[in-house]
Amino acid sequence: MKMFPFYRLAMAIALVRLTSIGWAGVPVLPSSVTVQGTQLIVQKRLSNGSLSRQVPYTIKGVDWSPATRAPATGPIPPGYPSPTASSNQYGFFFHWPGRNPDGPVVMNYWFSNENQAHYQQDIPLMAQMHINTVRIYNDFGTDPAVYKLILDTFYNNGIMVIMTVVNSQDDIASRRYLQTVQLCQNHPAILMWLLGNEWNLNNPPLYGYSTYAQAAAAVENAAVQIKALDPNHPVSSSLGDAFSPSFNQYGEYDVPAIVPAIPDVDIWNLNIYRGASFGILFGQWAAISSKPFYFGEFGTDSFRTTNYTSPGNGQAKVSAGYEDQPMQSNFDLALWREIQSQLSIVSSTNSCTGGLIWSWNDHLWKVGNYNVGLGGLVNYNGPDGIPGTADDDTSYNAYNPDGFALAANPDGVANEEYWGVVNADRVPKQAYMDLQAYYAALAPLPMGSIEILPSSVALHYNQSQNLTAVALDVFEEPVYLQPSSFTWSVSPSTGVSISTSGIFTSFASSGTYWVMAQSGLFTSSIAVVVANAPPTITQAASAASNPVRSTSTVLSVQADDDLGEAGLAYTWSTAGIIPGPVQFLDLQGLNSSKTMSVVFASPGQYVFVVTVQDQDGAQTTSQVVVQVEALSTPSRLPGDFAALRVFPSPWRSDLHMGHDIIFDGLTANTTVKIFTVSGHWVRTLGPGDGMVTWNLKNDSGDLVASGLYFYLITNDLGQKGRGKLAIIR
């Protein structure tokens, strides 16, 4: 087996699929996801609309909350009064009495819009990291087209989605969560639904309920409602790390109290930050429930704090430190290795189905934001203490290392703006690189098929195409350990060849050929269509002189062909209405006809077309427009036949059959007399002006024999010229 540059292979396959079927190729039916025992079982909806076979699924993911830099102002949610200078304030998303909509509402609206702003850049980068699952914290609004755009992109990059549909009491009371489920329940990228985010730690419970018992009952009812609407996906709910000891004397929001109260949650999401190890968590869970769970959040940030103070409320004001990406990467990988040993695919007695690293990107908007517990850490009004001036703090769009004091972190501080595996500009950190290799090798799915790239090939004679075979898993994604080689064959094999490395070569035989790649029990084939290509014009038709200032010129063209230029034949003709007759002096339809002498009888514009034909009859054409200027009246001054031309001479039957001998460049009223070498008169031509032709016949109309002939030229001024010509039959 061999390992390829895997992310390049995956991206190449995605590009070919996109070119072939586009986003419209996403099937319109859901994948089938169930919980069986402690395992998450997935039948993914494949690109052809069928379901894959059932396989245990390991979540290898990342939490995607793409909002990065907050703007100073922005739009407000629909349904509110027209925005004012205060209501559309973003930045730190302040709350104040009477603000409408309130700061947290505006912030959540911004979160939803940020999904659209970043998905095109983020999702392909996630695919290169070999992520198979993302957790999404906010829905995408109410526009079905937006859901399709984003979910289609996840599907085409081999990523499934845990979709959060409830974040607060309002989401349940308004039944908004059911609207979100209806919008995307049939999309094949959906893995499961998620209710809340560590809502047992929210205050008030699930952001709205009076007690945690009320919140638990609401979550249970929401799970029942979702499962009645959608039987194809499990329901999950997110809890924070409150196992033991209790957060209060009653233990009402401890995980052991909540989980049994919500039986219709199929699989649980746990956000766990316990340090370099999860400690006894796996045993704690086993004592509570036999249902599976996954880590919804875990990991650490990439900033190493070396000095900080504690202003209160668990906050950390950092005064010294530096970014330490290896620290983050080593910490995250150590936790993942601990998870790997506890996966339910390793043993049916294990309950863990995988995990999602917090988080995908850095969040520069956090420090100074009261909505996430980091308010008061910045000087909002700047050094002058006056709000609304140029020196006001704008760290909502810049890095700030402050955060929370957290003993579980390697440096004792959760630097909230540095948790991403990519930075604010989507540059991968060390954790991205190391997890890329780890995810690729973790819990691979079984091989399910072979894909040949490109999937459609059309060639001409004497061309080659390098074909690549890729082993795919049952979800149609490249397997990490590719076969060391594939066995290639082609049928029929006459006139073509296929090498052991997949190079297909055509020769001079057209048709459809089936190329097959095989590895073990798996085979795949594609059709390669070979056809003769028409000749290619390499130099367009042209005239040696243009405009023409005499009675003739030479036309020429250059072409090439997949069977070789020597097999091409050239035929010249005129097109459209021409000013007068023309005579082509060389034979047509030969390879040598690429150059052609032509004689004009009248001035004006002529269009010449040359048809180039190869040995299989394929043709192409080229044309040239020739302008012939007014044929000058020959001089009647004494003694000048200097412009006289007689051609072709010698006249040869194998080259010039069907063509006359031309006497060109004559003065006005010129007569040409033809004689044998013994002085016998053969024929008198003319009188003519400028040109006369001889059809190689004598005065009796009989063709003359091969031999040498003399001609005598005279005009009405008494001027004379003489010469000789040859005829070879």
Secondary structure, 3 states (H helix, E strand, C coil): CEECCHHHHHHHHHHHHHHHHCHHHCCCCCCEEEEECCEEEEECECCCCCECCCEECCEEEEEECCCCCCCCECCCCCCCCCCCCCCCECCCCCCCCCCCCCHHHHHHHHHHHHHHHHHHHHHHHHHHCCCCEEEECCCCCCCHHHHHHHHHHHHHCCCEEEEEEECCHHHHHCCHHHHHHHHHCCCCCEEEEEECCCHHHCCCHHHCCCCHHHHHHHHHHHHHHHHHHCCCCCEEEEEECCCCCCCCCCCCCCHHHHHHHCCCCCEEEEECCCCCCCCCHHHHHHHHCCCCEEEEECCCCCEEEEEEEEEECCEEEEEEEEECHHHHHHHHHHHHHHHHHCECCCCCCCCEEEEEECCCECCCCCCCCHHHCCCCCCCCCCCCCCCCCCCCCCHHHCCCCCEEECCCCCCCEEEHHHCCCECCCCCECHHHHHHHHHHHHCCCCCEEEEEEECCCEEECCCCEEECEEEEEECCCCECCEECCCCEEEEECCCCEEECCCCEEEECCCCEEEEEEEEECCEEEEEEEEECCCCCEEEEEEEECCCCECCCEEEEEEEEECCCCHHHCEEEEEEECCCCCCEEECCCCCEHHHHEEEEEECCCEEEEEEEEEECCCCCEEEEEEEEEECCCCCCCCCCCCCCCCEEECCCEEHHHHCCCCEEEECCCCCEEEEEEECCCCEEEEEEEECCEEEECCECCCCCECCCEEEEEEEEECCCCEEEEEEEEEC
